Each structure stands twice: as structure tokens, then as C-alpha cells.
Amino acid sequence: MTEPLNLERRAAVWEALSELFVGKELQDYDYAGIAKTLRASGYSLDELEKVLRKEVAPVFRSNLSALAVPEMEGWAQDTVVKEIRAYLERERTGISRLLMRLGTSRALPDAATKRWQRIRSLLS
Amino acid sequence: MIGKSQRESEHRSRQPKKNGKMSMADTHTATPASGEKRALEEALAGLQGTASQFGATCINDARARLQYARDIAAVPGELRAAIDAGRISVSDAAAQASALRNRIMELARRRSSPTARAYAMRLKREGRSVSELSEKYARRLYGNSFSALSEQRQASVFKEIIQASGRPDEGVMQLAQQLGRAGRRLLLVSLAVAVYDVVEADDKPREVMRQGALAGAGLIGGWAAGSAAVAVGVCAATAPVCVGAIAFVGGLLATYGAEASFGSLYPRPTR
């Protein structure tokens, strides 16, 4: 996605997708709520998957790591926007650019993959 | 003039141990002049100390995480009992559930190693407030703002906040068990090398003390270096790679230091 960032539109998507990385067990109403927000954003499924992998996952995947004491309830939209913008706007040269590429090409954590598949099925 | 027993002793010290193998502990006395063997021994000691450090850290972090899952799962039951007994209102119980979970998370992070703590704090330092949660659950459950809901529905929103506070994802929590298993394996390998060294050593009590010193130094050195790196500002409290690297180097240096100090405090007996 190379068009200028529509922050208002994107913020809701970022917040919804960040919920795929929480430590609690998501309920049916959570999946329905996330899918509703994503549908309302107007982004296609492919665009949403790109946002998930390139913008949200690199920031929030650490919550699902074996090392983390995971956050259960997720993050407020302000926090999500602040963290993702900081990640996207960080200037990168040399190794940090390479690390960023590696970070975005990594597979999603298992829990996030399963949750994303469920969201995809609700959206398609 | 060299006596027979002295010649035999010298001959024994030149002989490789059983099956031609030499223990790490023996390399000191077998070839005291060999700088290469000395360096190898120090490197192996460092590796062993670091393995102990990693193993113990993994086990500790896994324990902290499993305890976290157990503690938050216990919260809803206790609060429900308090509501049923009329000791607390549903709205107060929801606020307590949220506050308790945040407190339990904070405690679990404090119990974790400096690296895991930095990893966990990378994203967020404070939990969400109960008003944020009420709004979120009201929209999820009833598609409406919390203030627009009837009293009965507001109560069910609070009840769901309490229930959700104790619902960790099983798949996510299983990662802690994997971490604990990896830690135990690493610690076992380190222990096996230590036992081998003790069995092969001539002075077994001394070797037991040496192995204890190496493992202890690796563990304490790594933990202390990671904590100090955050305390003095070398690494941000939220920079796990920096904290992890310093903990690793700290553990390694502490093991080298322990090896050198132990060697000078308790020199190997001459044979």
C-alpha cells in the first residue's frame, strides 16, 4: 500500500488486528467484533493481510512469544497507533533495514495465524 | 635423585585418563604449560556457566508465566463468590478484576528474568482501565455504548469483564511449558558435563566446588548484568535484545572470573 496513510481509517484496523496478539482466549463476540471493524474499513482482504503482516505483527508479535508475560486485554487505540507509527517512522539503515525486512517476512505466531484464519473466514 | 614413587606419579600424570580421554578438570595438571588447552578449558567453563544460566532462566521464566496463568484464572471464581455473598457489587468486582489482573501481570513480570521483563514491557506498562473495558465489551456484546445500556445489561457487561479476566488462551500459555522444557534440557546437559568432570577429577570435592562456583557465577552474573544494564541506563528497560546480550556477556564474564578466582584460591594439588 503506497498511498498516503489515512490514519483515521487505519487506526481502527490497527486496533482490531492488534487483538490477534492478546494472551486471552478470544470469544465468538470478539471475532465478530474484529471482523465487523475490518469490514467497515473498506480494505480488501489482501490489503488487510498486508497491514497485519507489515504493520501490526512486527510490533505486537512479542506479546505471543514464549518469553513474554502476555497482555490479556489488548491495547487502547491511542497506544496501538503510537506504537505502530513509531515503528513505521523509525529511520532505518543497513542492518536495521535488513532486520525490518526479516521481521515482516517471518510467519505469524501460531495463535495469531489461527485467529487470522477465523477472521478471514468471517470476512470472505 | 628421583624416587620410584615420584617417577610413578609423574608417569601417571602424563597418562591420558580412561580410554585415552582427559577430563576438562585434568587439563590443568596434565599440561600446565599449554596455553591452548587452558584457553579451551576456560571457554568450556564459560559455555557451561552460560548453559546453566540459560537453563535456569528459562525454567524461572516459564514458572513465572504459568503462575501468572493460574493466578488470573483464579480471579473470576473468587470475585463471583464475593458477589454471591453480597460482599461486593458487580461493578466493583469488575473494577477489581481488571485491577487484580494488572497487578498479577506486574508481579509476574517482576519475577521474570531481566530479558523476559524487557520483552514483556516492550509494549505496554499499564493495563486498560475498567471504563475502557466496559465500553469495549458493551460494543462487542450489545453493539452499543455502555452508558446507553440498561442496568441489567451493564451488569452483564461487568460479569463478562470478570469472566474474561481469567481466560488465558491455552495455546499461548503452552509456550511457557515449552520454554520450561528447553530450560530443563539445557540444565541437564550442563549438569551432565559437570558430573562427568567430577567423576574424572582426581580431587573430587574440589571439582564439586568448582562446578558449583561456575554454575552459580553464570547464573548470578547474567541476572545481575541484565538488571544493572537497565538500572544504570545502558539499555532501556524495554529493549530485550540489549538486555539479553548484556546478560549473556555478564554471565560469560562472571564464569571466566569464577574460574580464575577459584584457580587462585584453591590451586590444584601437585601430584
Interface residues (C-beta under 8 A of the other chain):
Chain A: V22 G23 K24 E25 L26 Q27 Y29 D30 A32 G33 V59 F60 S62 N63 L64 S65 A66 L67 A68 V69 P70 E71 M72 E73 G74 W75 A76 T79 E83 D110 A111 K114
Chain B: D61 A62 A64 R65 Y68 I72 S98 R101 M105 A108 R109 S112 T115 A116 Y119 A120 R122 L123 K124 G127 R128 E132 L133 R139 R140 L141 A164 S165 R167 P168 D169 E170 G171 V172 M173 L175 A176 Q178 L179 P240
